């Protein structure tokens, strides 16, 4: 894969992240690509799916595995808009993903370069290659904008509730 491919597929992951945002989920999108073709897609769905494991990466891995009929995704590349967490990094390792490309780092929960450095642990039996920072500004902005809007909505709700209380006094 070259840099143009990485940009193309990260833009695709960003479009999937928008689907999450439209559903009220944290906007993270992921796409699994093999031989230049999409074999799996996913976006965050833990809230709507009542499923703590329904992160974008997990959804994309499940989709890809179902499509190819194998839980091993050897040779595939996973594009995701934010650095995978520990759960997702573990699933990526178990799926034997060849390469992971992510946009924004995740200082609190990122497990690739920000914290646990899971892909670099010598005790593992598979070490995905990884590239960080592809379209990082756009990926970070999608999440920042989402949480900014959410804070504004909560603030407006509190103000409406307060105004309603004051009106009834």
Secondary structure, DSSP 8 states (H G I E B T S, - for coil): --HHHHHHHHHHHHHHHHHHHHTTS---EEEEEETTEEEEEEE--HHHHT-TT--HHHHHHHHHHHHHT-S--BT-EEEEEE---HHHHHHHHHHTBSEEEEEE--TTT--SSSSS-GGG-TTSS---EEEE-TTHHHHHHHHHHHHHHHHHHHHHHHHHHHHHHHHH-
